[in-house]
Amino acid sequence: MKLWMLIPVLGAAAVMTVLLLGLNRDDVQILPSALIDKSVPEFALDGLDGGDGLSTADLQGPGVKLINVWASWCVPCRAEHPNIEALAADGTIIHGMNYKDEPANAQAFLDELGNPYTRIGADVTGRTGIEFGVYGVPETYVVDGAGRIVHKHTGPILQRHMEAVRAAIKEAGQ
């Protein structure tokens, strides 16, 4: 075999290595949000299958709340779901914003994996997501008792992120 024939193979291996290393970087979770320390946008979303919807009023008042933006078609949403359930089991109020999804598919997702949400709003058009500055799903916002966004987590909340998310919840409650 001639040495020059290995050049494309080595080049492809180098590109694959760089891409794989990039997927494991946590700094992709830290995307700036113009809404940090600002009130949540005004919105009102219908609920899934006639259930309670979600609006700005649900995010105001005492206590810390999380807004988890998710969709049934989102593979990372499936990966983070056990951690969202764990946060709900800790007593954290978590509201869901179902993003650009078919309501029947969203309900099937919850029937299969469980429903950790206190309220769920269906953002079928994605308009409310734009108001929040959603880059993509999943994203999670920590909202303090005054209705201000104090923390944003972009991407799935994996086990390695739980400590930081719990710290943001605790800080928002002080």
Disulfide bonds with the S-S distance in Angstrom:
Cys74-Cys77 2.41
